[in-house]
Every structure is written in C-alpha cells, then in structure tokens.
C-alpha cells in the first residue's frame, strides 16, 4: 500500500486515513488503489472491532483529483476516456465500497474541513458521522459535468430523502455542518477542538459493546430498504434468535437484573 492512504490498527480499532493533505486529500488513482487495499485488510482482520475513516490535516476529502482528471482529458477522448474512468471506478472504487458496506463492524467517519464529491460518498456510507463545526459539504459532481460515484446515489436518498438528494446533486451547492446534521447526513456536530475526543468516546463505546448485535443490526438496516414488511420481520426473527444464543445476550440480561453495567465479550 502506498502512503496516500494510511491504515493503523491497534487495540481492535482500525483507523483509515486519507493522506494527501497538500491536495485536500483528493483521490487520485494511487489513493484509489491504496483505499481498496486498506479496506481489504480491514475485511480480512477478524480482530478489528471498530473502523474509523478520516482525513489527514485540515480536511476529510475534497473529492477526486481534478488535476489528474485534467491529464486524462488531455490524453484521451470519447470512448477511450470513457474506458479509463469506467475501469478506474470498477477496479478500485466499487469493490472497496461493497467491502465496507458488508463489514459487521461499526464504521465511524470523523470529518473536518472539506468533504465533497467522492469524499461525501465515502462519508455517507459510514454508520455514524461525527463532524467538526467547521466542516463544509458539497456533492460537487454537477459543477464539473459529472454524475455521482462511490455509492452516493444510493446512500443520499436513504439518508436525506429523494427530493433533497436531487437538489444536492443537481445544484452542487455548499452547505455547513449544522445543515448537514439537520437533514440527516451527519450524526453529530461538535466544536473542532473537541472532534478527536468526541470520536474517541463513541469509538470506545462501540468497542466495548455487543459485537454480534452490531453486525445483526447493520445487516437488518441495510436489507430493510428492499424488503417487504413480511420479509423484514422474518429477518428480524432470525437475527434476534441468533443474538439470543450469544454470551453477550446472557451477560446483558444478567447485568440488567443485577443493576450493573454489562461487560460484553463480543461472543
């Protein structure tokens, strides 16, 4: 993996950091490759309990690397350019997005500064989003004549509603962290100086929680959009039963009855 994306794993917490601060962490091809590699490592490590996605320096990610896009535009036209971009997305971006969505671990986005284009896509696919009050958001795609990638057209309608998502995509306007929270795109907004502490508190709460339960919750919520009520009830029943067979469920019930905090073991 090159250093445009960093992966730090310690004490059950994986932190994936987009690491091109001099370019607002914009995504070039090398970063796409590193991103997929990092996600594959996370997916293969069963000891990881929580995943944090963030950006180095003052920004989360300001989208794709437009300078690299410009070189591709200069070198290729028509069908050849189409093939270049399609291969880029299908080879590096889409597999990583699918792997992230299938993780049983909670995924937390820590966002400050610019979050635009595919950065917004990545953030929108996370389970919990904590943003600094100085964060600024935009879909940005239409401003350079593009349509969304990175799953944005799937995540945003589910997060903010179809009409709001269309407005965001079509106009490409910038909006602040308070607006992002009010429309359901961001979970929490905190003062910039308190962002690290706020994320750390949530991550450690999740790390000490019922790991099997989290995985079942994620699967149920992801499946609900395409299911009938009858099908979803069946999935809930099966998931509930699987949870009931775990040691964490027994510990949770016992702790409740004994009026103490549960000590979950993740099994």
N, C-alpha and C positions, 0 to 999 in steps of 0.2 A: 504494500500500500504506500502511495506517495504521501507527503505531508500536507497536502491540500485538504485532507480530512483526517482528523486525529481520533483515535479510539482509546480511551482509558478505562480499564476495568479493574475495579478494586472493591473489596468488601461487598460483592454482589450487585454493585451499581456500575452500569456501563454508561459512560459519557461520550457521545459522538459530537465532535466539534468541527464545524466548517471553518477551515483555517486559511483563508486568503484575506486577512483584514485590510491589506493595502488596496484590495479591489472590492471592498464591502462584502467579502465572502461570496461574490458571484460565482456561478457554477460554470466552469469550463469542462472540456472533455476529460482531462486528468482528474478533476474533482468528481465527476460523474463515476468514473471507474473506481476511485477510492471510496466513494459513498457506497456503491454496491458491495465492494469488498468488506467494508466495515459492517454493513448490515448482515452479510453472510456470516461473519464471525460472531456477531451477536446471536443470530438464529441458531448457531451450532453450539453455543455455550449454555448448557442447562443450569449452570450455577448462577447465571445472571438473574436478578430478581426485579430490577427496575432499570429503565432506559431513559436517559436524558439527552435531548438534542438541543444544541445551542450553536452560537457563532462566536468566533474569536474577536476580541476587541469590542468596538462600539456598536456593532451591527449583527443581526441574525443572518440574513442573506437578502441581497438586493436583486435576486433573480438570476437569469442566465447571463453569461459573459458576452455583452454586446460587441465588444471588440473582437472576440473570436467569431461571433456571428458575422461581423463585417468582413473578415478574411474569407469565410466560406462563401459569402455573397459575391466577393470579388473573384473567387476562383471557380465557382460553379454557377450554372444557370439551369432553369427549368427542371427537367426530370433528374438531372444529376444532383442538383441542390436538394430536391425532394428526398432522394435516396440517402444523402448524407445525414439529414436531420431525422428521417424516419429510423435509420439504423441506430443513430445515437440514442434515441428515446427507447426503442425496442430492446437494445442490447444492455443499456446501463440503467435507465431510469425506471422503466416499468417493472423489471424483476425485483428491484430494491423496494419499490412501493408495495408490491404484493407481499414480500417477505415481512416488511414492517407491520402490515395490517394483520398478518397471521400470527404475530408474536402473542404468546399468552401473557407476557409481562406488560405491566402498565408502561406507557411511553409518555414522558413529560417534555413539553417544549419550554425552554427558557429563552424569552425573546426580549431583545433591546434594540433600539435604533431601527434601521430599515428592514422591513420584511415585505418583499414584493415578488411578483412573478412566481417562479417555482419555489422560492422561499416560503411564500404564502401557502402554496400547495403542500409542502412538507409539513408546515406548522398545522394546517387544517386536518391532516391525517393523524395527529397525535391525540392521545386520550385526554390529557389535561394540558392547558396552555396558560402559563403564568408570564405576564408581560410587564415590563417597566413602563412607567407613565410617560416616558419619552419615546416609546415605540411608534412608528409610523407605518401604515399598511397601504398596499395597493395591489390589485391583480396585475396591472401594468400591461397585460398581453396586447390588448387592442391598441395601445399607444404606439406600438411598433408593427401593427398589422398581423398579429399572431392570435391564435386561439389557445385555450389553456392546455397545460400538460401536468404531469405529476399527480394526476387524480383530482385536480381542483374542481372539474365539472361534476365530479361525483361527491366530493366532500362538502363543497359550499352549499349546494341546495339542501343537504341534510342538516348542515349547521345553522344556516341563516334563513332558509326558505327559498323557493324558486324565484320569486319576483325580486327579492333583494340580491340574490346571486346574479341574476341577469343584469341588474343595474350596475353591480360591481364589475362584471366582466365587460359590459358594453361601454361604460363611461371611463373605467380605469382611474377614477378619482382616488386621491389620497385621503386617508382618514386616520384619526388618532386612536390611542389605546382605549379611551373611555367609550368611543363609538364602537370599537371592536367588541368590547365587553357587552355593551347594551344590545347588540344584535346577535349575541351568542357565539361569536367567533373566538373569543378569549374567555378563559375561565375566571382569572383573577388579574387585577391590575394593582401593582404596588409601586412605591417610590423606587426610583432607580437604585439608590444606595442600599435598599433592602431586598433587591431581587435575589441575590445569591442566598440569603438567609431564608427567604420565603420558599424558594425552590427546594433548598436543603430540608426544610421542615416537612414539606409534602413528600419528598422522596423517602425520607426515613420513616414517615408514617406508612407509606406503601410497602417499604422493605420489611417492616415488622408486621404486615398484615397477612391475611389468609391467601396464600399464593394460588391455590387451586380455585378458590372462589373468584379471584380476579380473572383468571383465564376463562371461566364459565361465563362471567358477566360480559366480558368483551365479545365472546362468540355470540351470545344471545342478542346483544345490542346490534352487532354488525348484521346478523341474519334478519332482524325484525323488519327492515325496510322492504324486503322482497317476499315476506311470508303472509299468509292469511292468519287470522287470529287462531284458527284451529291448529294450524301447523306450528305457530309460535308457542301455543300452550303445550303442545307435545314436547317441543324442545325444552321448554322451561321445566316440565315434569322430569325429563331425563336428566337435565343438568342439576336440578335440585336433589334428586336421588343420588347422583354421583358425589355431590358435595356432602350429603349426609353420611356417606361412608368414610369420610376423611377424619384423621385425628384432629384437624383444626376445628371441625364442627363440634366434636366431643369437647374439646377444650373451650370453645366459645360458649357452649351451653353451661358447662361446669363453672366457668368464670362468672357468667351472669348470675347463676344461682348462689355463688359464693360472694357476690358483690365485690369482685376484683377485676383488674384489667387482664384480658386474655394474653397468654404467651403463645402465639402461633408459631408453628414449626415449619409450615409450608408443605405438609404432607397429610 
